[in-house]
Amino acid sequence: MLLEVRSEHAPAAALHEPALAAGGWLAGWRFAALDRPGWLRAALAAASLFGIAAFISGGGNRLTRGPWFLYPPQVSLVPPFGRAAWLHAFELHQQSPLYALCGGYEVGGMESVTIYQFLYWWEWLRIASIVLLAVALFLAGLLLLSRAAYTARRVALKPWLALLAAGIGYFVLRYFADHAGLFATINLGQHRHALDVAFASVGLAVLIVAALARAPAGAAMPRVAWGSAIALTIAFGAMLEALDAGPLWTSFPGYDGQLLPGADRLFAFHPAWRNFTENGYLIQACHRVLSAGLWAAALVAAVNAVLRRAFPARALLLLFLLTLEAVLGVATLQAERPLLLSIVHQVCAVAVLVAALLPPDARRSQASARLARR
């Protein structure tokens, strides 16, 4: 005899649970299996790693702006193996127009085939990292959609709407830089480079934060303010690098016995707004002033956090990374061949963004609050 269960005896949650259609239990089971926080975190972590590789190999910097990287060799899915295979591939590449466009591979003492191997692997890793990044992001999106569709937990839409707005803003600014009247006629490429580097840095930082954040707490506006200021600083640094304006002002902290260059150097272009995008002196001054302001604000925040015992590790980490970033920036300016330093300086800026955008853990914040009340 079957046990009869009436509706008044059934659990309340069971009465409101939607019934799956015939045959839908299998799909529901499959998507429920995908609804694991560890899987989504693993996909975001993989996307972060591939994003870092794509940022280093595909982002514009002092190493990759030369003709070798503008006209890289064509690569295949399976690279050559063995000395004979590399020599044969290099012979074929020498017959390509790309080889003529980059001016050949002549560096004192190095074999051309060695340079070809380096450029080949760089391009191969760049394409592989972009493809793997796209795959990891697709998997993360699939896991996120499965969680939203087959679980009762709510998925926060604000971060994704903000990401959509940022993408629209990027394309609007890029179109403005390329087509907007006088601004487009004087576009030497530094505007697009600044947009690309700034948005790529912010996007990579947000991806890393999404992989690291566990139980976010605290207001978002302070983190948005920090991120906006750091992104603006990165944009000025990208314009400085694109214009190769570092040699104009290599001394630190001042310029020729003064704190800043004279007004005749800072505002040499007319109309005045052109100095913010073309004048290497003013661009570097803005980059330095913003960096100094961020460091001072981080110092105040760190001292305040230590005195209040309100989770000072994040504030101290941000202060340390900003100090390291400043040291790398000065070293890049004063080095004769700052190729490696400039790349480390660029990657460290992403780490600064991550430290500024990473929300405090809710459990640690509660523990810090209880400790501060004692």
N, C-alpha and C positions, 0 to 999 in steps of 0.2 A: 504493500500500500504506500502510495507516494504521500509525502508530507506536504500539506497545503499551507502556503504562505500567503496571507492576505496583505493587501496594500497598507493597512494600518500598522502591520508588524514589520514591514520592510524598512530598511535604513533610508533615511532622507536623501542621502547622496545617490542611492541607487535609483530613486524615483526621478531625479533630474538628470541622470546620465543618459546621453543620446545613444540610441541603439544603432549598431552598425547594420548596414544593408546586408542582404544575403551574399555571402562570398567576400564581404568586406573585412571580415575578421582577420584574414591573412595579411591584407595590406596594413590594417591597424597594428598587427603584431610586428610587422617589419619596421614600420615607422616608430613604434614604441621602442623597439630595440635600438633605433638610431638616436633616441632622445636620452642621451647620456652626456652630462656636462663635460666629462673627460674627453669625449670624442670631439666636441666642438672646440674645447681648449687646445687639443692636439692639432686640429686643422688650423686654428689661428696661429699657433706657435710655428707650424711649418710654413704658413704664409709669411710670417714675420721673418723667418730665416731666409726664405727665397726673396723676400722684399729687400732685405739688407744686401744680398748678393746682387740683385738687379739695380739697386741704388748706387752701389759702388761701381759696377761695371758699365751701367748705362747712363748714369748721371754725368752732367758736364762738370769737369774739373780741369786742373792744369795739366793733368796727364792725358786725358781723353779728348782734348780740344784740337790736337794736332791733326795733320792730314792722314796719318796712319789709321787713326780711329774714325775719321770721317769717311774713309773709303776702305773699310776692312775687307779681308779676303772672304770669298764665299766658303761656307762650311757645309758639311754633310752630317747626317745623323750619326754615322760611325766615322770617327776621325781616323787619319792614317796611323799605321803602326809600323815601326821599324824605320831605319835610316833611309832605305831605298824608297819606301812609300812616301816619306816626307819630301825627298828630293824630286820625285815624280810629280807630286802635288804642287811643289813650288815652281817647277818648270811650266806646268799648265797655268799657274797663276800669273806668271810673268807675261803670258800672252793675253791676259785680260786687260781691258781698259782701266780697271781699278788700280792695277799696279802702276800704270803711267800717271794716273791722277794723283796718287799719293807721293809721287816723286822717287819711288824706289826705296829700298831698305839699306841705306848706307850709314852706319854709325861706326866711329873709329874702333877698329880691332874686332868687331863682332861680325860673325858670318850672317849673310842675308837670310839664309834658311833658318837660323836661330831666331831672328826677329820675326820671320814669317810664322814659326811655330808659336811664339808668344802671342802674336796678334790673332792667330787662328784659335788658340785655346781661349783667349779673352772673349772673342766673338762667340765661340761655341758656348762658353759658360754664361754669357750675357743672354743669349737666346734661350738656353735651357732654364735659367733662373726665371725668366719672364713666363715661359710656358708652365713651369711648375708652380709659379705664383698664381697664375690664372686657374690652374687645376685646384690648388688649395683653397682659393677664394670661392670657387664654385662649390666645393664640398662643404665649406663653412656655411655658405648661403643655403645649401640644401638641408643641412642639419638644423639651421635656424628656422627655415620654413616648416620642417617636420615638427619641430618643437612647438611652433605657433599653431599648427593645424591639428595636432593629435594629443596635446596636453592641455591641462587646465591652467597652466602657468601663463602669465601675461608676458609678452615680449615688448620691451621698451622701444617705442617707435621714434622717440626724440633723437637719439644718436643717429639713426639711419636717415631721418629727415634732414638733420644737420649735414650729414655726409652728402646727400643729394643736393642741398643748397650750396655746399662748397664746390661740388662739381660744376653746377650751373654758373656759379660766380667765376670759376676758373676760365670757362669757355667765353664768358662775357668779357672778362678782362683781356683774354688772349685776342679776341676779335677786336677790341678797342685798340690794343697795341699794334695791330696789323692794318687797321683800316680807318682809324679816326683822324682824319685831316692832318694837321701839322704834326701831331704826335706820331702818326704812321710814317710820314715822309722822313723823319729824323731817326727812325727806329734802326739802330745799328745791331740789334740782336740781344743787347743786354737786358731789355725789358722782358722779352720772351724767356731768356735764360733765368732771370730772377723769378718769374712766375713759375716756371717749371721746377726749379730747385726748391722754392718755398713750399709749393703745394705738395711736391713729392716728399719733402721732409715731414710736413704735417700729416700726410696720409700714412707714411710709414710709422710715425710715432703713434698715431691713433690705433693702427693695427697691432703694434706691440702692446699698447695699453690694454686693448681688448683681450689680448692673450694672457696678460698678467693679472688684471683686476679680478678679484674674487667676490667680495661683498662690498661694493662701493658705498661710501657714505660721504656726507658733507655736501656743501653747496657747490654747484658747478661753475658759477659765474667767476669766482677767483681763478679757477684753473683756465677758463676761457680767456680771461684777461692776461694771464701769464703766457698762454700759448700764442695769443695774438701779438704781444710785444716781442716774443722770441721769433715768431715767423717774420715779422717786419725786419728784425735785425738780420735774419738769414737772407732776406731779399736784398738788403743793402750789401751784404757780403757777397752775394752772387753777382750783383752788378759790378762790384769792385773787381771781382775775379774776371768777369767777362771783358771789362775794359782794360785789364792788365794795368790797373792804376796803383798797384802796391808800391812800385819803386818811386812814386811821387812823394811818398811820406812814409819813411821806414823808421824814424826815430820814435821813441816812446819814453814818457807819456805825452810830451808836447811836440811842438814843431818849431825848430830854429829858435830855441830859447823862449818861446811863447806856448800858451796852452793850446791854441788853435792857429791855423794859418790866417793871414789877413783877409779882410773882406774882399780885396781885389782878386784873391785866388778862389775864395769860397763862392763868390757870386759873379763869376766872369762871363757867364752866358746870359743872353736876353732872349725871350722873357725869363724872369727869375725862376720859374718852375722847372726850366730845362736843366738847371744845376743839380736838381735832385735825381736826374736820370742820366746825365752826361758828364758832369763835372766830377772828376776823380777825387778832387780835394774835398768837396762837400759830401760826396757819397761816403768816403772813408771817415769823415768827421761824424756823419750821422751814425755809421756803424759803430764807431768808438763810443760816442755819447750814449747810444742805446745800450751797448754792452756794459758800460760803466753803471748806468742807471739800474739795469737788471741785477748786476752784482751787488750794488748797494741795497736794493730792495730785498734780495735774498739774504744778505747779512742781517738786516733788521728782522726779517721773518725768522731766521735761525735763532737769533738771540731771544726773540719773543717766545719761540717754541720751547727753548731750553728753560727759560725762567718760569713758564707756565707748565712745564712738563707735559705739554700737549703733543705727543707723538713727534719728537724733534728729529727722528731719523730721516724723514722725508725732506725736511727743511735743510738739514745738514748735508744730505746727499745733493740737493739742488745747488747749494752754495759751493760744494766741492767741485761739481761738474762745471759750473760757471767759471770757477777759478782755473780749472784745467783748460777750459775752452779759451780763456783769455791768454794763458801762457802759450798755448798752441798758436793762437792768432799772432801774437808778437813774434814767436819763433818763425812762423811762415813769412811774415813781412821781412824779417832780417836775414833769412837764409838765402844763399845764392841759388840753390836748386831745390825749391820747396815742393817738389812733386808729391812725395810721400806725406810730408807734413800737412799739405793742403787737403789731402784725402782724409787723414785722421781728424783734422779740424772740422771737416764737413760732417763726418760720421758722429763726432762728439756733439755737434749741434743737435742731431737727432736724439742723442741720449739726454741732452738737456731738456728737450721737448717732452720726452717720455717722463722724466722726473717731475716736470711741471704739471703734466696732464694726468698722471697716475693718481686716482682717488685713494684716500685712506681706507683701510679695511674697517668695516663696521665693528667687528669684534675688538680689534685693537683700539679703535677710537673710544669704545665704551670702557675698555680697561684703562686707557689714559685718562678719561674723564673721572673715573672712580679714584685713580691715583692722585689726580690734581685736587680733588675735594678733601683728601685726608690732611 
